[in-house]
Amino acid sequence: MSDTEIVTIRCLKDNYAYLLHTNGRTALFDAPEAEPILAVLAERGWGLDQILLTHHHDDHIRAVPALVAVTGAKVTGARADAHRLPPLDVAVSPGQITDAAGLPATVIDVSG
């Protein structure tokens, strides 16, 4: 198994995105702003395999179309929010195990 890295990327004025890179794959958690995310990917020489959306707010999904257009990343998000999210390649539900850069991740609903 290769090393796992988590990179925090400042986006917009008050938000963050997170890259998880392991086993030669990269997953992005939330997509507030394309430019800083693409800059970090280029700087590290990483592609982007998937985008995992934590929720539907605009400051977490705004850059999905641009990132998908540039990288071809697959988008994962909540089945219950699919009508408020960009088009999903993978719709998940609470309790389901999904993939995050090749690692298993359990979907947890923390709506509030």
Gaussian input, Z-matrix of N, CA and C with variables (Angstrom, degrees):
# hf/3-21g

backbone

0 1
 N
 C     1     B1
 C     2     B2     1     A1
 N     3     B3     2     A2     1     D1
 C     4     B4     3     A3     2     D2
 C     5     B5     4     A4     3     D3
 N     6     B6     5     A5     4     D4
 C     7     B7     6     A6     5     D5
 C     8     B8     7     A7     6     D6
 N     9     B9     8     A8     7     D7
 C    10    B10     9     A9     8     D8
 C    11    B11    10    A10     9     D9
 N    12    B12    11    A11    10    D10
 C    13    B13    12    A12    11    D11
 C    14    B14    13    A13    12    D12
 N    15    B15    14    A14    13    D13
 C    16    B16    15    A15    14    D14
 C    17    B17    16    A16    15    D15
 N    18    B18    17    A17    16    D16
 C    19    B19    18    A18    17    D17
 C    20    B20    19    A19    18    D18
 N    21    B21    20    A20    19    D19
 C    22    B22    21    A21    20    D20
 C    23    B23    22    A22    21    D21
 N    24    B24    23    A23    22    D22
 C    25    B25    24    A24    23    D23
 C    26    B26    25    A25    24    D24
 N    27    B27    26    A26    25    D25
 C    28    B28    27    A27    26    D26
 C    29    B29    28    A28    27    D27
 N    30    B30    29    A29    28    D28
 C    31    B31    30    A30    29    D29
 C    32    B32    31    A31    30    D30
 N    33    B33    32    A32    31    D31
 C    34    B34    33    A33    32    D32
 C    35    B35    34    A34    33    D33
 N    36    B36    35    A35    34    D34
 C    37    B37    36    A36    35    D35
 C    38    B38    37    A37    36    D36
 N    39    B39    38    A38    37    D37
 C    40    B40    39    A39    38    D38
 C    41    B41    40    A40    39    D39
 N    42    B42    41    A41    40    D40
 C    43    B43    42    A42    41    D41
 C    44    B44    43    A43    42    D42
 N    45    B45    44    A44    43    D43
 C    46    B46    45    A45    44    D44
 C    47    B47    46    A46    45    D45
 N    48    B48    47    A47    46    D46
 C    49    B49    48    A48    47    D47
 C    50    B50    49    A49    48    D48
 N    51    B51    50    A50    49    D49
 C    52    B52    51    A51    50    D50
 C    53    B53    52    A52    51    D51
 N    54    B54    53    A53    52    D52
 C    55    B55    54    A54    53    D53
 C    56    B56    55    A55    54    D54
 N    57    B57    56    A56    55    D55
 C    58    B58    57    A57    56    D56
 C    59    B59    58    A58    57    D57
 N    60    B60    59    A59    58    D58
 C    61    B61    60    A60    59    D59
 C    62    B62    61    A61    60    D60
 N    63    B63    62    A62    61    D61
 C    64    B64    63    A63    62    D62
 C    65    B65    64    A64    63    D63
 N    66    B66    65    A65    64    D64
 C    67    B67    66    A66    65    D65
 C    68    B68    67    A67    66    D66
 N    69    B69    68    A68    67    D67
 C    70    B70    69    A69    68    D68
 C    71    B71    70    A70    69    D69
 N    72    B72    71    A71    70    D70
 C    73    B73    72    A72    71    D71
 C    74    B74    73    A73    72    D72
 N    75    B75    74    A74    73    D73
 C    76    B76    75    A75    74    D74
 C    77    B77    76    A76    75    D75
 N    78    B78    77    A77    76    D76
 C    79    B79    78    A78    77    D77
 C    80    B80    79    A79    78    D78
 N    81    B81    80    A80    79    D79
 C    82    B82    81    A81    80    D80
 C    83    B83    82    A82    81    D81
 N    84    B84    83    A83    82    D82
 C    85    B85    84    A84    83    D83
 C    86    B86    85    A85    84    D84
 N    87    B87    86    A86    85    D85
 C    88    B88    87    A87    86    D86
 C    89    B89    88    A88    87    D87
 N    90    B90    89    A89    88    D88
 C    91    B91    90    A90    89    D89
 C    92    B92    91    A91    90    D90
 N    93    B93    92    A92    91    D91
 C    94    B94    93    A93    92    D92
 C    95    B95    94    A94    93    D93
 N    96    B96    95    A95    94    D94
 C    97    B97    96    A96    95    D95
 C    98    B98    97    A97    96    D96
 N    99    B99    98    A98    97    D97
 C   100   B100    99    A99    98    D98
 C   101   B101   100   A100    99    D99
 N   102   B102   101   A101   100   D100
 C   103   B103   102   A102   101   D101
 C   104   B104   103   A103   102   D102
 N   105   B105   104   A104   103   D103
 C   106   B106   105   A105   104   D104
 C   107   B107   106   A106   105   D105
 N   108   B108   107   A107   106   D106
 C   109   B109   108   A108   107   D107
 C   110   B110   109   A109   108   D108
 N   111   B111   110   A110   109   D109
 C   112   B112   111   A111   110   D110
 C   113   B113   112   A112   111   D111
 N   114   B114   113   A113   112   D112
 C   115   B115   114   A114   113   D113
 C   116   B116   115   A115   114   D114
 N   117   B117   116   A116   115   D115
 C   118   B118   117   A117   116   D116
 C   119   B119   118   A118   117   D117
 N   120   B120   119   A119   118   D118
 C   121   B121   120   A120   119   D119
 C   122   B122   121   A121   120   D120
 N   123   B123   122   A122   121   D121
 C   124   B124   123   A123   122   D122
 C   125   B125   124   A124   123   D123
 N   126   B126   125   A125   124   D124
 C   127   B127   126   A126   125   D125
 C   128   B128   127   A127   126   D126
 N   129   B129   128   A128   127   D127
 C   130   B130   129   A129   128   D128
 C   131   B131   130   A130   129   D129
 N   132   B132   131   A131   130   D130
 C   133   B133   132   A132   131   D131
 C   134   B134   133   A133   132   D132
 N   135   B135   134   A134   133   D133
 C   136   B136   135   A135   134   D134
 C   137   B137   136   A136   135   D135
 N   138   B138   137   A137   136   D136
 C   139   B139   138   A138   137   D137
 C   140   B140   139   A139   138   D138
 N   141   B141   140   A140   139   D139
 C   142   B142   141   A141   140   D140
 C   143   B143   142   A142   141   D141
 N   144   B144   143   A143   142   D142
 C   145   B145   144   A144   143   D143
 C   146   B146   145   A145   144   D144
 N   147   B147   146   A146   145   D145
 C   148   B148   147   A147   146   D146
 C   149   B149   148   A148   147   D147
 N   150   B150   149   A149   148   D148
 C   151   B151   150   A150   149   D149
 C   152   B152   151   A151   150   D150
 N   153   B153   152   A152   151   D151
 C   154   B154   153   A153   152   D152
 C   155   B155   154   A154   153   D153
 N   156   B156   155   A155   154   D154
 C   157   B157   156   A156   155   D155
 C   158   B158   157   A157   156   D156
 N   159   B159   158   A158   157   D157
 C   160   B160   159   A159   158   D158
 C   161   B161   160   A160   159   D159
 N   162   B162   161   A161   160   D160
 C   163   B163   162   A162   161   D161
 C   164   B164   163   A163   162   D162
 N   165   B165   164   A164   163   D163
 C   166   B166   165   A165   164   D164
 C   167   B167   166   A166   165   D165
 N   168   B168   167   A167   166   D166
 C   169   B169   168   A168   167   D167
 C   170   B170   169   A169   168   D168
 N   171   B171   170   A170   169   D169
 C   172   B172   171   A171   170   D170
 C   173   B173   172   A172   171   D171
 N   174   B174   173   A173   172   D172
 C   175   B175   174   A174   173   D173
 C   176   B176   175   A175   174   D174
 N   177   B177   176   A176   175   D175
 C   178   B178   177   A177   176   D176
 C   179   B179   178   A178   177   D177
 N   180   B180   179   A179   178   D178
 C   181   B181   180   A180   179   D179
 C   182   B182   181   A181   180   D180
 N   183   B183   182   A182   181   D181
 C   184   B184   183   A183   182   D182
 C   185   B185   184   A184   183   D183
 N   186   B186   185   A185   184   D184
 C   187   B187   186   A186   185   D185
 C   188   B188   187   A187   186   D186
 N   189   B189   188   A188   187   D187
 C   190   B190   189   A189   188   D188
 C   191   B191   190   A190   189   D189
 N   192   B192   191   A191   190   D190
 C   193   B193   192   A192   191   D191
 C   194   B194   193   A193   192   D192
 N   195   B195   194   A194   193   D193
 C   196   B196   195   A195   194   D194
 C   197   B197   196   A196   195   D195
 N   198   B198   197   A197   196   D196
 C   199   B199   198   A198   197   D197
 C   200   B200   199   A199   198   D198
 N   201   B201   200   A200   199   D199
 C   202   B202   201   A201   200   D200
 C   203   B203   202   A202   201   D201
 N   204   B204   203   A203   202   D202
 C   205   B205   204   A204   203   D203
 C   206   B206   205   A205   204   D204
 N   207   B207   206   A206   205   D205
 C   208   B208   207   A207   206   D206
 C   209   B209   208   A208   207   D207
 N   210   B210   209   A209   208   D208
 C   211   B211   210   A210   209   D209
 C   212   B212   211   A211   210   D210
 N   213   B213   212   A212   211   D211
 C   214   B214   213   A213   212   D212
 C   215   B215   214   A214   213   D213
 N   216   B216   215   A215   214   D214
 C   217   B217   216   A216   215   D215
 C   218   B218   217   A217   216   D216
 N   219   B219   218   A218   217   D217
 C   220   B220   219   A219   218   D218
 C   221   B221   220   A220   219   D219
 N   222   B222   221   A221   220   D220
 C   223   B223   222   A222   221   D221
 C   224   B224   223   A223   222   D222
 N   225   B225   224   A224   223   D223
 C   226   B226   225   A225   224   D224
 C   227   B227   226   A226   225   D225
 N   228   B228   227   A227   226   D226
 C   229   B229   228   A228   227   D227
 C   230   B230   229   A229   228   D228
 N   231   B231   230   A230   229   D229
 C   232   B232   231   A231   230   D230
 C   233   B233   232   A232   231   D231
 N   234   B234   233   A233   232   D232
 C   235   B235   234   A234   233   D233
 C   236   B236   235   A235   234   D234
 N   237   B237   236   A236   235   D235
 C   238   B238   237   A237   236   D236
 C   239   B239   238   A238   237   D237
 N   240   B240   239   A239   238   D238
 C   241   B241   240   A240   239   D239
 C   242   B242   241   A241   240   D240
 N   243   B243   242   A242   241   D241
 C   244   B244   243   A243   242   D242
 C   245   B245   244   A244   243   D243
 N   246   B246   245   A245   244   D244
 C   247   B247   246   A246   245   D245
 C   248   B248   247   A247   246   D246
 N   249   B249   248   A248   247   D247
 C   250   B250   249   A249   248   D248
 C   251   B251   250   A250   249   D249
 N   252   B252   251   A251   250   D250
 C   253   B253   252   A252   251   D251
 C   254   B254   253   A253   252   D252
 N   255   B255   254   A254   253   D253
 C   256   B256   255   A255   254   D254
 C   257   B257   256   A256   255   D255
 N   258   B258   257   A257   256   D256
 C   259   B259   258   A258   257   D257
 C   260   B260   259   A259   258   D258
 N   261   B261   260   A260   259   D259
 C   262   B262   261   A261   260   D260
 C   263   B263   262   A262   261   D261
 N   264   B264   263   A263   262   D262
 C   265   B265   264   A264   263   D263
 C   266   B266   265   A265   264   D264
 N   267   B267   266   A266   265   D265
 C   268   B268   267   A267   266   D266
 C   269   B269   268   A268   267   D267
 N   270   B270   269   A269   268   D268
 C   271   B271   270   A270   269   D269
 C   272   B272   271   A271   270   D270
 N   273   B273   272   A272   271   D271
 C   274   B274   273   A273   272   D272
 C   275   B275   274   A274   273   D273
 N   276   B276   275   A275   274   D274
 C   277   B277   276   A276   275   D275
 C   278   B278   277   A277   276   D276
 N   279   B279   278   A278   277   D277
 C   280   B280   279   A279   278   D278
 C   281   B281   280   A280   279   D279
 N   282   B282   281   A281   280   D280
 C   283   B283   282   A282   281   D281
 C   284   B284   283   A283   282   D282
 N   285   B285   284   A284   283   D283
 C   286   B286   285   A285   284   D284
 C   287   B287   286   A286   285   D285
 N   288   B288   287   A287   286   D286
 C   289   B289   288   A288   287   D287
 C   290   B290   289   A289   288   D288
 N   291   B291   290   A290   289   D289
 C   292   B292   291   A291   290   D290
 C   293   B293   292   A292   291   D291
 N   294   B294   293   A293   292   D292
 C   295   B295   294   A294   293   D293
 C   296   B296   295   A295   294   D294
 N   297   B297   296   A296   295   D295
 C   298   B298   297   A297   296   D296
 C   299   B299   298   A298   297   D297
 N   300   B300   299   A299   298   D298
 C   301   B301   300   A300   299   D299
 C   302   B302   301   A301   300   D300
 N   303   B303   302   A302   301   D301
 C   304   B304   303   A303   302   D302
 C   305   B305   304   A304   303   D303
 N   306   B306   305   A305   304   D304
 C   307   B307   306   A306   305   D305
 C   308   B308   307   A307   306   D306
 N   309   B309   308   A308   307   D307
 C   310   B310   309   A309   308   D308
 C   311   B311   310   A310   309   D309
 N   312   B312   311   A311   310   D310
 C   313   B313   312   A312   311   D311
 C   314   B314   313   A313   312   D312
 N   315   B315   314   A314   313   D313
 C   316   B316   315   A315   314   D314
 C   317   B317   316   A316   315   D315
 N   318   B318   317   A317   316   D316
 C   319   B319   318   A318   317   D317
 C   320   B320   319   A319   318   D318
 N   321   B321   320   A320   319   D319
 C   322   B322   321   A321   320   D320
 C   323   B323   322   A322   321   D321
 N   324   B324   323   A323   322   D322
 C   325   B325   324   A324   323   D323
 C   326   B326   325   A325   324   D324
 N   327   B327   326   A326   325   D325
 C   328   B328   327   A327   326   D326
 C   329   B329   328   A328   327   D327
 N   330   B330   329   A329   328   D328
 C   331   B331   330   A330   329   D329
 C   332   B332   331   A331   330   D330
 N   333   B333   332   A332   331   D331
 C   334   B334   333   A333   332   D332
 C   335   B335   334   A334   333   D333

   B1=1.4592
   B2=1.5282
   B3=1.2896
   B4=1.4582
   B5=1.5199
   B6=1.3204
   B7=1.4522
   B8=1.5221
   B9=1.3042
   B10=1.4519
   B11=1.5195
   B12=1.3273
   B13=1.4623
   B14=1.5182
   B15=1.3179
   B16=1.4632
   B17=1.5234
   B18=1.3254
   B19=1.4597
   B20=1.5252
   B21=1.3135
   B22=1.4591
   B23=1.5202
   B24=1.3390
   B25=1.4561
   B26=1.5211
   B27=1.3129
   B28=1.4676
   B29=1.5239
   B30=1.3213
   B31=1.4640
   B32=1.5237
   B33=1.3271
   B34=1.4579
   B35=1.5239
   B36=1.3009
   B37=1.4645
   B38=1.5168
   B39=1.3278
   B40=1.4617
   B41=1.5263
   B42=1.3235
   B43=1.4471
   B44=1.5215
   B45=1.3306
   B46=1.4529
   B47=1.5192
   B48=1.3138
   B49=1.4518
   B50=1.5246
   B51=1.3303
   B52=1.4607
   B53=1.5133
   B54=1.3331
   B55=1.4493
   B56=1.5201
   B57=1.3216
   B58=1.4547
   B59=1.5177
   B60=1.3250
   B61=1.4673
   B62=1.5209
   B63=1.3291
   B64=1.4555
   B65=1.5191
   B66=1.3074
   B67=1.4633
   B68=1.5240
   B69=1.3289
   B70=1.4563
   B71=1.5164
   B72=1.3352
   B73=1.4631
   B74=1.5152
   B75=1.3375
   B76=1.4618
   B77=1.5252
   B78=1.3316
   B79=1.4622
   B80=1.5216
   B81=1.3205
   B82=1.4622
   B83=1.5161
   B84=1.3194
   B85=1.4590
   B86=1.5238
   B87=1.3101
   B88=1.4578
   B89=1.5321
   B90=1.3289
   B91=1.4665
   B92=1.5225
   B93=1.3357
   B94=1.4562
   B95=1.5267
   B96=1.3506
   B97=1.4661
   B98=1.5344
   B99=1.3227
   B100=1.4635
   B101=1.5236
   B102=1.3201
   B103=1.4621
   B104=1.5264
   B105=1.3320
   B106=1.4641
   B107=1.5279
   B108=1.3226
   B109=1.4666
   B110=1.5255
   B111=1.3200
   B112=1.4642
   B113=1.5262
   B114=1.3281
   B115=1.4627
   B116=1.5260
   B117=1.3149
   B118=1.4722
   B119=1.5284
   B120=1.3255
   B121=1.4627
   B122=1.5267
   B123=1.3324
   B124=1.4681
   B125=1.5241
   B126=1.3255
   B127=1.4644
   B128=1.5248
   B129=1.3182
   B130=1.4678
   B131=1.5252
   B132=1.3361
   B133=1.4592
   B134=1.5158
   B135=1.3282
   B136=1.4604
   B137=1.5206
   B138=1.3150
   B139=1.4523
   B140=1.5178
   B141=1.3118
   B142=1.4647
   B143=1.5195
   B144=1.3280
   B145=1.4612
   B146=1.5195
   B147=1.3169
   B148=1.4604
   B149=1.5183
   B150=1.3333
   B151=1.4537
   B152=1.5213
   B153=1.3187
   B154=1.4578
   B155=1.5216
   B156=1.3131
   B157=1.4606
   B158=1.5191
   B159=1.3332
   B160=1.4608
   B161=1.5245
   B162=1.3411
   B163=1.4613
   B164=1.5252
   B165=1.3284
   B166=1.4589
   B167=1.5352
   B168=1.3042
   B169=1.4711
   B170=1.5241
   B171=1.3296
   B172=1.4562
   B173=1.5204
   B174=1.3284
   B175=1.4613
   B176=1.5301
   B177=1.3291
   B178=1.4627
   B179=1.5262
   B180=1.3321
   B181=1.4708
   B182=1.5304
   B183=1.3071
   B184=1.4668
   B185=1.5279
   B186=1.3166
   B187=1.4681
   B188=1.5301
   B189=1.3203
   B190=1.4706
   B191=1.5279
   B192=1.3350
   B193=1.4691
   B194=1.5292
   B195=1.3175
   B196=1.4642
   B197=1.5250
   B198=1.3158
   B199=1.4633
   B200=1.5260
   B201=1.3134
   B202=1.4699
   B203=1.5232
   B204=1.3324
   B205=1.4655
   B206=1.5288
   B207=1.3221
   B208=1.4630
   B209=1.5277
   B210=1.3354
   B211=1.4662
   B212=1.5200
   B213=1.3309
   B214=1.4610
   B215=1.5170
   B216=1.3331
   B217=1.4615
   B218=1.5276
   B219=1.3167
   B220=1.4610
   B221=1.5260
   B222=1.3263
   B223=1.4678
   B224=1.5224
   B225=1.3416
   B226=1.4578
   B227=1.5222
   B228=1.3283
   B229=1.4601
   B230=1.5153
   B231=1.3109
   B232=1.4591
   B233=1.5230
   B234=1.3132
   B235=1.4652
   B236=1.5313
   B237=1.3256
   B238=1.4642
   B239=1.5261
   B240=1.3347
   B241=1.4701
   B242=1.5241
   B243=1.2993
   B244=1.4652
   B245=1.5304
   B246=1.3171
   B247=1.4688
   B248=1.5336
   B249=1.3584
   B250=1.4680
   B251=1.5225
   B252=1.3155
   B253=1.4621
   B254=1.5223
   B255=1.3290
   B256=1.4664
   B257=1.5344
   B258=1.3217
   B259=1.4710
   B260=1.5291
   B261=1.3319
   B262=1.4634
   B263=1.5210
   B264=1.3208
   B265=1.4568
   B266=1.5201
   B267=1.3394
   B268=1.4577
   B269=1.5245
   B270=1.3294
   B271=1.4675
   B272=1.5238
   B273=1.3246
   B274=1.4612
   B275=1.5253
   B276=1.3297
   B277=1.4604
   B278=1.5235
   B279=1.3505
   B280=1.4604
   B281=1.5287
   B282=1.3346
   B283=1.4519
   B284=1.5201
   B285=1.3061
   B286=1.4582
   B287=1.5306
   B288=1.3149
   B289=1.4596
   B290=1.5238
   B291=1.3264
   B292=1.4609
   B293=1.5244
   B294=1.2944
   B295=1.4551
   B296=1.5288
   B297=1.3231
   B298=1.4691
   B299=1.5228
   B300=1.3204
   B301=1.4697
   B302=1.5276
   B303=1.3254
   B304=1.4546
   B305=1.5148
   B306=1.3244
   B307=1.4639
   B308=1.5288
   B309=1.3420
   B310=1.4606
   B311=1.5277
   B312=1.3339
   B313=1.4608
   B314=1.5227
   B315=1.3088
   B316=1.4593
   B317=1.5111
   B318=1.3289
   B319=1.4508
   B320=1.5207
   B321=1.3344
   B322=1.4576
   B323=1.5208
   B324=1.3124
   B325=1.4668
   B326=1.5194
   B327=1.3327
   B328=1.4656
   B329=1.5228
   B330=1.3375
   B331=1.4655
   B332=1.5169
   B333=1.3102
   B334=1.4530
   B335=1.4879
   A1=108.74
   A2=115.78
   A3=120.25
   A4=110.83
   A5=114.93
   A6=120.23
   A7=111.00
   A8=115.85
   A9=122.35
   A10=108.17
   A11=115.67
   A12=120.89
   A13=109.58
   A14=115.96
   A15=122.80
   A16=106.60
   A17=115.89
   A18=121.29
   A19=108.77
   A20=116.65
   A21=122.90
   A22=108.38
   A23=116.42
   A24=121.47
   A25=109.02
   A26=116.14
   A27=120.10
   A28=109.11
   A29=116.02
   A30=122.16
   A31=109.40
   A32=114.84
   A33=120.71
   A34=107.96
   A35=118.41
   A36=119.89
   A37=112.48
   A38=116.06
   A39=118.87
   A40=113.12
   A41=116.89
   A42=119.26
   A43=109.89
   A44=115.52
   A45=121.39
   A46=109.77
   A47=114.48
   A48=123.13
   A49=105.85
   A50=116.07
   A51=120.22
   A52=109.37
   A53=115.75
   A54=121.69
   A55=108.70
   A56=116.05
   A57=123.53
   A58=106.26
   A59=116.49
   A60=120.99
   A61=108.78
   A62=116.39
   A63=121.40
   A64=109.32
   A65=115.66
   A66=121.49
   A67=112.55
   A68=117.12
   A69=121.24
   A70=114.98
   A71=117.73
   A72=122.24
   A73=109.87
   A74=114.76
   A75=119.58
   A76=109.77
   A77=114.69
   A78=122.37
   A79=108.31
   A80=115.32
   A81=122.68
   A82=109.00
   A83=116.39
   A84=121.47
   A85=107.11
   A86=115.19
   A87=126.04
   A88=111.29
   A89=114.21
   A90=121.00
   A91=110.87
   A92=117.04
   A93=119.43
   A94=114.83
   A95=116.74
   A96=120.48
   A97=108.21
   A98=117.24
   A99=121.33
   A100=114.03
   A101=118.25
   A102=121.36
   A103=113.88
   A104=120.11
   A105=118.30
   A106=112.54
   A107=116.63
   A108=120.24
   A109=109.63
   A110=117.22
   A111=120.83
   A112=111.37
   A113=117.12
   A114=120.56
   A115=111.37
   A116=117.37
   A117=120.79
   A118=110.07
   A119=117.87
   A120=120.38
   A121=110.75
   A122=116.78
   A123=120.97
   A124=111.42
   A125=115.54
   A126=120.92
   A127=111.42
   A128=116.32
   A129=121.29
   A130=113.34
   A131=116.21
   A132=119.76
   A133=113.45
   A134=116.15
   A135=121.50
   A136=110.56
   A137=116.42
   A138=121.79
   A139=107.70
   A140=116.71
   A141=121.13
   A142=107.15
   A143=115.99
   A144=121.96
   A145=113.40
   A146=116.15
   A147=118.12
   A148=111.54
   A149=113.85
   A150=122.80
   A151=106.46
   A152=116.39
   A153=121.55
   A154=108.02
   A155=116.27
   A156=121.84
   A157=109.86
   A158=116.13
   A159=119.92
   A160=112.64
   A161=116.16
   A162=120.10
   A163=109.90
   A164=116.61
   A165=122.82
   A166=116.46
   A167=119.92
   A168=119.75
   A169=111.26
   A170=115.54
   A171=122.47
   A172=112.80
   A173=118.05
   A174=120.10
   A175=112.95
   A176=117.07
   A177=121.89
   A178=112.09
   A179=117.62
   A180=120.67
   A181=113.67
   A182=117.85
   A183=123.41
   A184=113.85
   A185=118.34
   A186=121.30
   A187=113.85
   A188=118.10
   A189=119.42
   A190=112.25
   A191=120.61
   A192=118.75
   A193=113.26
   A194=117.85
   A195=120.99
   A196=111.07
   A197=117.32
   A198=120.61
   A199=111.59
   A200=116.76
   A201=119.90
   A202=110.25
   A203=117.15
   A204=120.95
   A205=111.66
   A206=117.06
   A207=121.31
   A208=111.84
   A209=117.65
   A210=121.06
   A211=114.54
   A212=117.60
   A213=120.17
   A214=113.58
   A215=117.41
   A216=121.76
   A217=111.07
   A218=115.97
   A219=122.85
   A220=108.44
   A221=116.33
   A222=121.87
   A223=110.08
   A224=115.39
   A225=122.93
   A226=108.42
   A227=116.35
   A228=120.82
   A229=110.85
   A230=115.24
   A231=121.90
   A232=111.99
   A233=115.15
   A234=121.37
   A235=110.10
   A236=117.65
   A237=121.63
   A238=112.47
   A239=117.29
   A240=121.66
   A241=112.60
   A242=118.35
   A243=121.44
   A244=112.03
   A245=117.07
   A246=120.51
   A247=112.75
   A248=117.25
   A249=121.20
   A250=112.68
   A251=116.84
   A252=121.76
   A253=110.68
   A254=116.99
   A255=118.78
   A256=108.15
   A257=118.23
   A258=119.62
   A259=112.04
   A260=115.17
   A261=121.73
   A262=110.92
   A263=115.48
   A264=121.23
   A265=109.90
   A266=115.64
   A267=121.82
   A268=107.52
   A269=116.69
   A270=122.11
   A271=107.83
   A272=116.13
   A273=120.47
   A274=111.01
   A275=114.30
   A276=122.12
   A277=109.41
   A278=117.48
   A279=120.65
   A280=111.72
   A281=114.92
   A282=121.61
   A283=113.66
   A284=117.17
   A285=121.51
   A286=109.91
   A287=116.18
   A288=121.61
   A289=106.43
   A290=115.99
   A291=120.89
   A292=108.60
   A293=115.82
   A294=123.01
   A295=110.11
   A296=116.62
   A297=122.29
   A298=106.23
   A299=116.68
   A300=123.00
   A301=111.20
   A302=116.10
   A303=120.52
   A304=114.58
   A305=117.39
   A306=121.55
   A307=109.35
   A308=117.80
   A309=118.63
   A310=111.03
   A311=116.03
   A312=121.39
   A313=108.18
   A314=116.83
   A315=121.48
   A316=109.58
   A317=116.99
   A318=122.84
   A319=108.79
   A320=116.89
   A321=123.07
   A322=108.60
   A323=117.23
   A324=121.85
   A325=108.48
   A326=115.19
   A327=120.23
   A328=110.02
   A329=115.06
   A330=118.77
   A331=110.25
   A332=115.24
   A333=116.84
   A334=112.04
   D1=137.06
   D2=179.59
   D3=-83.85
   D4=173.21
   D5=178.00
   D6=-66.00
   D7=150.12
   D8=176.35
   D9=-110.34
   D10=133.18
   D11=178.05
   D12=-124.54
   D13=142.25
   D14=172.08
   D15=-121.34
   D16=126.07
   D17=-177.87
   D18=-120.01
   D19=127.99
   D20=176.37
   D21=-92.81
   D22=131.60
   D23=-179.12
   D24=-121.85
   D25=121.32
   D26=176.34
   D27=-73.26
   D28=131.26
   D29=-179.88
   D30=-133.05
   D31=154.75
   D32=-177.87
   D33=51.79
   D34=-150.05
   D35=179.60
   D36=-97.54
   D37=-21.18
   D38=-172.08
   D39=-147.03
   D40=37.56
   D41=-176.29
   D42=-142.07
   D43=169.29
   D44=-179.35
   D45=-142.08
   D46=154.92
   D47=169.29
   D48=-124.70
   D49=159.62
   D50=-176.44
   D51=-132.92
   D52=130.58
   D53=174.85
   D54=-102.80
   D55=135.60
   D56=172.72
   D57=-115.56
   D58=118.48
   D59=-178.79
   D60=-121.85
   D61=122.24
   D62=178.58
   D63=-158.22
   D64=147.25
   D65=178.14
   D66=52.18
   D67=34.88
   D68=177.72
   D69=76.14
   D70=8.70
   D71=178.72
   D72=-119.10
   D73=152.51
   D74=-178.88
   D75=-131.59
   D76=130.91
   D77=174.81
   D78=-118.12
   D79=142.17
   D80=176.51
   D81=-110.36
   D82=131.82
   D83=174.69
   D84=-102.66
   D85=112.18
   D86=-178.42
   D87=70.41
   D88=152.60
   D89=-172.67
   D90=-139.26
   D91=72.38
   D92=-177.92
   D93=-72.02
   D94=-37.30
   D95=-171.56
   D96=-153.45
   D97=126.29
   D98=-172.94
   D99=-69.27
   D100=-45.37
   D101=-169.95
   D102=-56.58
   D103=-51.38
   D104=-178.88
   D105=-65.98
   D106=-32.83
   D107=179.16
   D108=-67.72
   D109=-47.61
   D110=178.83
   D111=-62.60
   D112=-35.34
   D113=178.50
   D114=-63.62
   D115=-44.16
   D116=179.46
   D117=-66.81
   D118=-42.24
   D119=177.34
   D120=-58.21
   D121=-45.51
   D122=-179.69
   D123=-65.44
   D124=-42.85
   D125=-179.46
   D126=-59.32
   D127=-37.12
   D128=-177.69
   D129=-93.21
   D130=-7.82
   D131=-179.51
   D132=72.05
   D133=29.67
   D134=-179.06
   D135=-102.12
   D136=148.93
   D137=166.55
   D138=-88.10
   D139=-178.61
   D140=175.34
   D141=-127.17
   D142=115.41
   D143=-176.63
   D144=-90.52
   D145=-36.07
   D146=-176.65
   D147=-153.08
   D148=154.52
   D149=176.18
   D150=-121.48
   D151=122.98
   D152=177.80
   D153=-107.72
   D154=121.97
   D155=-176.76
   D156=-98.41
   D157=126.88
   D158=-179.07
   D159=-81.93
   D160=-30.06
   D161=177.52
   D162=-168.24
   D163=177.13
   D164=-167.11
   D165=-86.64
   D166=-6.53
   D167=-175.57
   D168=-58.66
   D169=142.49
   D170=-176.19
   D171=-54.80
   D172=-37.25
   D173=-178.90
   D174=-75.91
   D175=6.97
   D176=174.47
   D177=-120.09
   D178=-12.81
   D179=-176.60
   D180=-123.99
   D181=-7.71
   D182=-171.50
   D183=-51.58
   D184=-39.61
   D185=-173.39
   D186=-91.07
   D187=1.68
   D188=-177.21
   D189=-55.99
   D190=-52.08
   D191=-178.05
   D192=-57.20
   D193=-42.92
   D194=-179.42
   D195=-66.15
   D196=-42.86
   D197=-179.37
   D198=-66.65
   D199=-41.55
   D200=177.61
   D201=-63.74
   D202=-41.20
   D203=-179.82
   D204=-61.35
   D205=-38.44
   D206=-176.75
   D207=-83.13
   D208=-38.22
   D209=-170.09
   D210=-108.48
   D211=-22.35
   D212=-174.33
   D213=75.05
   D214=14.10
   D215=-178.87
   D216=-58.87
   D217=146.81
   D218=174.72
   D219=-87.24
   D220=144.94
   D221=-174.46
   D222=-109.74
   D223=129.68
   D224=177.69
   D225=-117.74
   D226=136.02
   D227=178.20
   D228=-160.22
   D229=177.63
   D230=-175.73
   D231=-70.25
   D232=127.72
   D233=176.76
   D234=-55.90
   D235=-40.94
   D236=-177.32
   D237=-66.46
   D238=-23.13
   D239=-179.58
   D240=-106.33
   D241=9.02
   D242=-174.32
   D243=-54.12
   D244=-32.70
   D245=-179.72
   D246=-70.58
   D247=-14.99
   D248=-179.87
   D249=-110.91
   D250=1.68
   D251=-177.08
   D252=-109.73
   D253=161.78
   D254=170.50
   D255=-59.52
   D256=164.10
   D257=-179.35
   D258=-52.89
   D259=131.57
   D260=-178.04
   D261=-98.00
   D262=139.60
   D263=169.58
   D264=-87.82
   D265=-31.10
   D266=179.49
   D267=-134.13
   D268=119.92
   D269=176.41
   D270=-103.67
   D271=127.38
   D272=-175.14
   D273=-119.07
   D274=159.15
   D275=-179.81
   D276=-126.86
   D277=156.80
   D278=178.59
   D279=-53.44
   D280=137.14
   D281=179.55
   D282=90.49
   D283=-15.77
   D284=-178.88
   D285=-74.81
   D286=145.63
   D287=172.43
   D288=-94.40
   D289=128.80
   D290=177.65
   D291=-127.37
   D292=178.62
   D293=-177.40
   D294=-99.23
   D295=138.82
   D296=173.17
   D297=-135.04
   D298=96.80
   D299=-177.91
   D300=56.27
   D301=36.19
   D302=178.57
   D303=88.85
   D304=-2.99
   D305=177.38
   D306=-102.09
   D307=145.02
   D308=177.40
   D309=-72.57
   D310=138.49
   D311=179.12
   D312=-135.11
   D313=130.15
   D314=177.78
   D315=-89.24
   D316=129.73
   D317=179.20
   D318=-77.51
   D319=126.85
   D320=179.55
   D321=-122.46
   D322=130.90
   D323=176.38
   D324=-90.75
   D325=119.05
   D326=178.05
   D327=-125.47
   D328=37.84
   D329=-179.30
   D330=-63.27
   D331=153.25
   D332=-177.97
   D333=-164.08

